[in-house]
Amino acid sequence: MGRTSATWTVTDEQRAFADATRLDEPEIRVRYRLDVESDLQDKVFVRLTGFTFVDEDGLALGSDAGEAACTLAPGKTEAVLSGDVWLERAASARISDFRVADHAVPLSDPGRALYREWQLQGRPGAAAEIDGEIARYAAAPPCSTQ
């Protein structure tokens, strides 16, 4: 249905304490921005959670608890999710990629019908609950366009 891409900047900002505790090694702030490109012609609901920086082996270096739940227009939407991750300096030098958990639902009439049918296969008898979920997805605010 689309692609996510991220950009990040390792800042000069450092901290020696977190949660009222002195850190073993100072950390630096890494700012990120996650962009999403939708290939569909209609709106899509997306939920993005668990943004995580990873090294070249796919091992997690640090993550952000931020979340986005919004509707995407066709094409590219910038800064759907953005935030900061504090990492030890050595870890910040090993960032090679990112991971993010995503959930997407096409909001066209055929897309909603297919999603509803798929959900009913795993949750028979939950039609009213599923219809409510789909209605909440369709009513979600648009994703930011910065």
C-alpha positions as CSV (number, residue, x, y, z in Angstrom):
1,M,0.0,0.0,0.0
2,G,3.0,2.3,0.4
3,R,6.4,3.0,2.0
4,T,7.9,4.6,5.0
5,S,11.2,6.4,5.0
6,A,13.0,8.2,7.8
7,T,15.6,10.8,8.2
8,W,17.5,11.5,11.4
9,T,20.0,13.9,12.8
10,V,22.5,13.3,15.6
11,T,22.5,16.5,17.6
12,D,25.2,18.0,19.8
13,E,22.8,18.0,22.8
14,Q,24.0,15.7,25.6
15,R,22.6,14.5,28.9
16,A,24.2,12.8,31.9
17,F,21.0,12.1,33.8
18,A,17.7,10.5,32.9
19,D,14.8,9.8,35.2
20,A,16.7,11.4,38.1
21,T,19.5,8.9,37.7
22,R,23.1,9.5,36.6
23,L,23.8,7.6,33.4
24,D,26.8,5.3,33.1
25,E,27.7,7.0,29.9
26,P,26.4,10.4,28.6
27,E,23.7,10.2,25.9
28,I,23.1,12.4,22.9
29,R,19.8,13.3,21.3
30,V,19.0,11.9,17.9
31,R,16.0,13.6,16.1
32,Y,14.0,11.6,13.6
33,R,11.2,12.2,11.1
34,L,9.2,9.5,9.5
35,D,7.5,10.1,6.1
36,V,4.9,7.9,4.5
37,E,4.1,7.5,0.9
38,S,0.7,5.9,0.0
39,D,0.3,4.2,-3.4
40,L,-3.5,4.1,-3.1
41,Q,-5.8,6.6,-4.8
42,D,-8.0,6.9,-1.7
43,K,-7.4,7.8,1.9
44,V,-5.7,5.2,4.2
45,F,-5.8,5.0,8.0
46,V,-2.4,4.4,9.5
47,R,-1.2,3.7,13.0
48,L,2.6,3.9,13.5
49,T,4.2,2.9,16.8
50,G,7.5,1.8,18.2
51,F,10.0,3.7,16.1
52,T,13.3,2.0,16.7
53,F,16.8,2.7,15.4
54,V,18.7,-0.4,14.4
55,D,22.3,-1.3,13.5
56,E,23.5,-3.1,10.4
57,D,22.7,-6.4,12.0
58,G,19.1,-5.3,12.8
59,L,19.7,-5.1,16.5
60,A,17.8,-2.3,18.3
61,L,19.8,0.6,19.5
62,G,17.0,2.7,21.0
63,S,13.4,3.6,20.5
64,D,10.7,6.2,20.9
65,A,7.3,5.6,22.5
66,G,5.6,8.1,20.2
67,E,2.6,7.1,18.1
68,A,0.6,8.5,15.1
69,A,-2.9,7.4,14.2
70,C,-4.2,9.4,11.3
71,T,-5.5,9.3,7.7
72,L,-3.1,9.6,4.8
73,A,-4.0,11.2,1.5
74,P,-2.6,9.7,-1.7
75,G,1.0,10.5,-2.3
76,K,3.8,11.5,0.1
77,T,3.1,12.9,3.6
78,E,6.0,14.2,5.5
79,A,6.5,14.0,9.3
80,V,3.7,11.6,10.0
81,L,5.7,10.7,13.1
82,S,8.7,12.5,14.6
83,G,10.5,12.7,17.8
84,D,13.8,12.2,19.7
85,V,15.7,9.1,20.9
86,W,18.5,9.4,23.4
87,L,21.4,7.1,22.6
88,E,25.0,6.6,23.9
89,R,27.4,8.3,21.5
90,A,28.8,4.9,20.3
91,A,25.3,3.6,19.5
92,S,24.4,6.8,17.6
93,A,27.4,6.1,15.3
94,R,26.0,2.6,14.5
95,I,22.5,3.6,13.3
96,S,22.0,2.1,9.9
97,D,18.2,1.9,9.6
98,F,14.9,1.9,11.5
99,R,11.9,-0.2,12.3
100,V,8.4,0.9,13.0
101,A,5.2,-1.1,13.7
102,D,2.4,-0.2,11.3
103,H,-1.2,-0.9,10.8
104,A,-3.0,0.3,7.7
105,V,-6.6,0.2,6.5
106,P,-7.7,1.4,3.1
107,L,-10.7,3.7,3.5
108,S,-12.2,3.4,0.0
109,D,-15.6,1.5,0.0
110,P,-14.0,-1.7,-1.5
111,G,-11.0,-1.4,0.9
112,R,-13.3,-1.1,3.9
113,A,-15.4,-4.1,2.7
114,L,-12.3,-6.3,2.3
115,Y,-10.9,-5.3,5.6
116,R,-14.2,-6.0,7.3
117,E,-14.5,-9.4,5.7
118,W,-10.9,-10.3,6.7
119,Q,-11.6,-9.1,10.3
120,L,-14.8,-11.2,10.5
121,Q,-12.8,-14.3,9.5
122,G,-10.8,-14.0,12.7
123,R,-13.5,-12.5,14.9
124,P,-16.9,-14.2,13.9
125,G,-19.8,-12.5,15.5
126,A,-18.0,-9.2,16.1
127,A,-19.5,-7.3,13.2
128,A,-20.8,-4.4,15.2
129,E,-17.4,-4.0,17.0
130,I,-15.5,-4.2,13.7
131,D,-17.9,-1.6,12.1
132,G,-17.2,0.7,15.0
133,E,-13.4,0.3,14.6
134,I,-13.6,1.1,10.8
135,A,-15.8,4.1,11.5
136,R,-13.2,5.4,14.1
137,Y,-10.4,4.8,11.5
138,A,-12.4,6.8,8.9
139,A,-12.9,9.7,11.4
140,A,-9.2,9.9,12.4
141,P,-7.6,13.3,11.7
142,P,-5.4,13.8,8.7
143,C,-1.7,13.1,9.1
144,S,0.4,16.2,9.3
145,T,1.9,17.7,6.2
146,Q,4.8,19.9,7.1
